[in-house]
């Protein structure tokens, strides 16, 4: 069975790697994995037709710079889909690329299972093309499945894959929370903005800081950048032990994105930060985005549960004060995280999606 998985960003790369492991566990049938992805997919033995490690971008300027890099690799990816026997294409989020791949794959006779369709968190609409370019959809939110099925899609809600990743990370080994976790993002632009901000906010603290690196960034690069900013500190850096680090942290500074769900499901109170360039700040203001929630816990619960500090003018003192306020009263966040956990459903979304993928082969 031929399986082509396309993941454009770090979270998708992690879901794809877990999906590959689960599909192999569930069948003795030979599986040939190809795809677009990053380090985690490569580590699982996926033959990468294109490496998407550096595809992520924030803001108009960064996206424009990234576009030629992505476009240059698309002909190779499309040629691969159009050659040889068709199989099952599994695009993961990243609609900019994956909607085009799904359409081309359908035309070439592939079955298409979209795992985590773009903007699936929206409660008022879903991608209008999805019913026509997919055979099945596995979406992380129940309202997404309901909307898509009303549109004529074959959509399934099995829960959010983060729940299974966290469950499989093992039991909690300590009840002591004494560190500060920092998840600075999965894009180079985010690292460039957030590490200096973390230095200004955390430099005088006595707690150990647990830096959690996205796989596409890597510990070495993050550690080297931090050493330049804080050469006297001796903090911890990890990729593989993300959930261990979050479970021993008493508070976290988290770049907006999927990492906010990692922290919430690890019962780690947090402050969400997304520092941008002045240009992107002004673009967001012009588009009417100012004041809207960007943290997924806030969006999903439709409440301002976790504080958000967004824009070009976020300061280290502002962030330090916000962390102290959360530490003074973390209980409201922890109670909200229980509701969020229920909202995100069962702990076997990856297994169920793997079963669905195998049924299409």
C-alpha positions in Angstrom: 0.0 0.0 0.0 1.4 3.4 -1.0 0.9 6.2 1.5 1.9 9.8 0.8 1.8 12.2 3.8 2.1 15.9 3.5 2.9 18.0 6.6 4.0 21.6 6.2 4.7 22.6 9.8 6.2 21.2 13.0 2.9 20.1 14.6 1.9 18.3 11.4 5.3 16.6 11.2 4.7 15.2 14.8 1.2 14.0 13.9 2.5 12.4 10.7 5.3 10.5 12.5 2.8 9.2 15.1 0.4 8.2 12.3 3.1 6.3 10.5 4.0 4.3 13.6 0.4 3.5 14.3 -0.4 2.4 10.7 2.6 0.0 10.9 1.4 -1.3 14.2 -2.1 -2.0 12.9 -1.2 -4.1 9.8 1.2 -6.7 8.5 0.6 -5.4 5.0 3.7 -3.8 3.4 3.4 0.0 3.6 5.4 2.4 1.4 5.6 5.8 3.0 6.6 8.9 1.0 5.8 12.5 1.7 6.5 16.1 2.5 7.7 16.8 6.1 10.5 17.3 8.5 12.8 15.6 10.9 10.2 13.4 12.7 8.8 11.9 9.5 12.4 11.2 8.3 13.2 9.5 11.6 10.2 7.2 11.0 11.7 6.1 7.7 9.4 8.2 5.4 11.0 8.9 2.1 10.8 12.7 1.9 10.1 14.1 -1.5 10.4 17.6 -0.1 11.6 18.9 3.2 9.2 21.4 4.8 11.3 22.1 7.8 11.7 25.8 6.9 8.3 26.3 5.3 6.6 28.0 8.2 6.1 31.7 8.1 4.4 34.5 10.0 3.2 37.7 8.5 3.0 39.0 4.9 6.7 39.6 4.4 7.9 36.3 5.7 5.2 34.4 3.7 6.3 36.2 0.6 9.9 35.2 1.2 8.9 31.6 1.8 6.7 31.3 -1.3 9.5 30.8 -3.9 11.1 28.1 -1.7 7.8 26.2 -1.5 6.9 26.8 -5.2 10.2 25.5 -6.4 9.5 22.1 -4.8 5.9 21.7 -5.8 6.6 20.4 -9.4 8.7 17.5 -7.9 5.9 16.7 -5.4 3.2 16.8 -8.0 5.3 14.6 -10.4 5.7 12.0 -7.6 1.9 11.9 -7.1 1.3 11.5 -10.8 3.8 8.7 -11.3 3.4 5.1 -10.3 0.3 3.4 -8.8 -2.0 5.7 -6.8 -2.5 5.1 -3.1 -3.7 7.1 -0.1 -2.7 10.8 0.3 -2.9 12.1 3.8 -2.5 15.9 3.9 -2.2 17.4 7.4 -3.3 21.0 7.9 -1.2 23.6 5.9 -3.9 24.3 3.3 -1.7 26.6 1.3 0.1 23.5 -0.1 -2.2 20.6 0.8 -5.4 21.8 -0.9 -3.5 21.8 -4.2 -2.0 18.4 -3.5 -5.3 16.9 -2.6 -6.9 18.2 -5.8 -4.1 16.8 -7.9 -4.1 13.5 -6.1 -7.8 13.0 -6.7 -7.4 13.7 -10.4 -4.6 11.0 -10.4 -6.8 8.4 -8.8 -5.6 8.6 -5.2 -7.8 8.3 -2.2 -7.5 11.4 0.0 -7.8 11.5 3.8 -7.4 15.0 5.1 -6.1 14.9 8.7 -6.8 18.1 10.6 -8.3 20.3 7.8 -7.2 23.9 7.7 -8.9 26.3 10.3 -10.9 23.4 11.7 -11.3 25.3 14.9 -13.7 27.7 13.3 -17.3 27.2 14.4 -19.0 29.1 11.7 -17.4 27.6 8.5 -15.0 25.1 7.0 -13.1 24.9 3.8 -15.6 24.9 0.9 -13.5 22.6 -1.4 -13.0 19.8 1.2 -16.0 17.7 0.2 -14.9 17.6 -3.4 -11.2 16.9 -3.0 -11.4 14.3 -0.2 -12.7 10.8 0.4 -12.6 11.1 4.2 -11.7 13.7 6.8 -10.4 13.3 10.3 -10.9 16.6 12.1 -10.0 17.4 15.7 -13.2 19.2 16.7 -16.8 17.9 16.8 -18.3 21.1 15.3 -15.9 20.8 12.3 -17.2 17.3 11.6 -20.8 18.4 11.8 -20.3 21.3 9.4 -18.3 19.3 6.9 -20.8 16.5 6.9 -23.6 19.0 6.2 -21.5 20.1 3.3 -21.5 16.6 1.9 -18.1 15.4 3.2 -17.3 12.1 4.9 -15.9 13.7 8.1 -15.1 12.0 11.4 -14.3 13.3 14.8 -12.1 11.0 16.9 -10.8 13.6 19.3 -7.6 15.8 19.1 -4.4 13.9 18.4 -2.5 15.8 21.1 -4.6 13.8 23.6 -3.1 10.6 22.4 0.4 12.0 22.1 0.2 13.1 25.7 -1.3 9.8 26.9 1.5 7.9 25.2 4.2 10.1 26.7 3.9 8.1 29.9 2.7 8.7 33.5 3.5 11.8 35.5 6.8 11.0 37.4 6.9 14.0 39.7 4.3 16.2 41.4 6.8 19.0 42.1 6.4 21.9 39.8 9.4 24.3 40.2 10.6 25.4 36.8 9.4 27.8 34.1 8.8 26.4 30.6 9.5 28.4 27.5 8.1 27.3 24.1 9.3 30.0 21.8 7.8 28.7 18.6 8.6 26.5 15.6 9.5 29.2 13.1 12.8 31.1 12.9 11.1 34.4 13.0 9.3 33.4 16.2 12.6 32.4 17.8 14.2 35.7 16.8 11.4 37.6 18.4 10.7 35.5 21.5 14.1 34.6 22.8 15.3 38.2 23.5 11.8 38.8 25.0 12.3 35.8 27.3 15.7 37.0 28.3 14.3 40.4 29.4 11.4 38.8 31.2 13.2 35.9 33.0 16.8 36.9 33.4 16.6 37.8 37.1 14.6 34.7 38.1 16.1 31.9 40.2 14.1 29.1 38.7 15.5 26.8 36.1 14.0 27.5 32.7 13.0 24.5 30.6 13.3 25.5 26.9 11.2 23.2 24.7 12.4 23.3 21.1 10.3 22.4 18.1 11.9 19.4 16.2 12.5 21.6 13.1 14.4 24.1 15.2 16.4 21.7 17.3 18.0 22.0 20.7 21.5 23.0 19.4 20.3 26.1 17.5 18.0 27.2 20.4 20.7 26.6 23.0 23.3 28.5 21.0 20.9 31.5 20.6 20.1 31.5 24.4 23.8 31.3 25.4 24.4 34.5 23.5 21.6 36.2 25.4 22.2 34.7 28.8 25.8 33.2 29.0 25.7 33.0 32.7 22.6 30.8 33.0 22.5 27.0 33.0 19.0 26.1 31.8 17.6 22.9 30.3 16.7 22.3 26.7 14.7 19.5 25.2 12.8 18.3 22.2 11.8 14.7 23.0 10.7 15.3 26.6 8.3 18.1 25.9 5.5 16.8 28.1 7.9 15.9 30.9 9.1 19.5 30.9 5.6 20.9 30.9 4.5 18.6 33.8 7.3 19.9 36.0 6.8 23.6 35.2 4.7 25.8 37.4 4.1 28.3 34.6 5.0 28.6 30.9 5.6 31.3 28.3 4.1 29.8 25.1 4.2 31.1 21.6 0.7 31.1 20.2 -0.2 27.9 18.3 -0.6 24.2 19.0 1.9 24.4 21.9 -0.8 26.2 23.9 -2.8 22.9 23.9 0.3 21.0 24.9 0.6 23.2 27.9 -3.1 23.2 28.8 -3.4 19.4 28.6 -0.3 19.1 30.8 -2.0 21.3 33.4 0.7 23.9 33.1 -0.7 27.5 33.5 0.6 29.8 30.9 1.0 33.2 29.3 0.6 33.3 25.5 2.9 35.5 23.6 3.3 36.4 20.0 5.7 39.2 19.3 5.7 40.5 15.8 7.5 43.1 13.6 6.0 46.6 13.5 4.9 46.0 9.9 3.0 42.8 10.8 1.5 44.6 13.9 0.1 47.3 11.6 -1.2 44.8 9.1 -3.0 43.0 11.8 -4.5 46.2 13.1 -5.6 47.2 9.6 -7.3 43.8 9.1 -9.3 44.2 12.3 -7.4 41.5 14.2 -6.5 43.7 17.2 -8.2 42.4 20.4 -9.2 39.0 19.0 -8.0 35.9 20.8 -5.1 34.0 19.2 -4.5 31.4 21.9 -6.3 28.1 21.2 -7.6 27.5 24.7 -9.3 31.0 24.6 -10.6 30.4 21.1 -12.0 26.9 21.8 -13.6 27.8 25.1 -14.7 31.2 23.8 -13.3 32.8 27.0 -10.2 34.8 27.8 -8.7 32.0 30.0 -5.0 32.6 29.4 -3.5 36.1 29.1 -2.3 37.0 25.7 0.5 39.5 24.9 0.5 40.2 21.2 2.1 42.7 18.8 5.3 44.6 18.2 5.3 46.4 21.5 5.3 43.5 24.0 7.9 44.2 26.7 9.9 41.9 29.0 8.5 43.7 32.1 5.0 43.3 30.8 5.5 39.5 30.4 7.3 39.2 33.7 4.3 40.8 35.5 1.9 38.6 33.6 3.8 35.4 34.7 3.7 36.6 38.3 -0.1 37.2 38.1 -0.7 33.7 36.8 1.5 32.2 39.5 -0.4 34.1 42.2 -3.7 32.5 41.1 -3.3 29.6 38.7 -6.6 27.8 39.7 -8.9 29.5 37.1 -6.7 28.3 34.3 -6.5 24.8 35.8 -10.2 24.5 36.1 -10.6 25.7 32.5 -8.1 23.1 31.3 -10.4 20.4 32.7 -13.2 21.7 30.5 -10.8 21.9 27.5 -9.7 18.3 28.0 -13.3 17.1 27.8 -13.9 19.3 24.7 -10.9 17.7 22.9 -12.4 14.2 23.2 -10.9 10.7 23.4 -7.2 9.6 23.6 -7.1 7.5 20.4 -7.6 10.0 17.5 -4.3 8.9 15.9 -5.2 5.2 16.1 -8.7 5.8 14.7 -7.3 7.9 11.9 -4.7 5.2 11.1 -7.5 2.6 10.9 -9.5 4.9 8.5 -6.4 5.4 6.3 -5.8 1.7 6.1 -9.5 1.1 5.1 -9.0 3.4 2.1 -6.0 1.5 0.8 
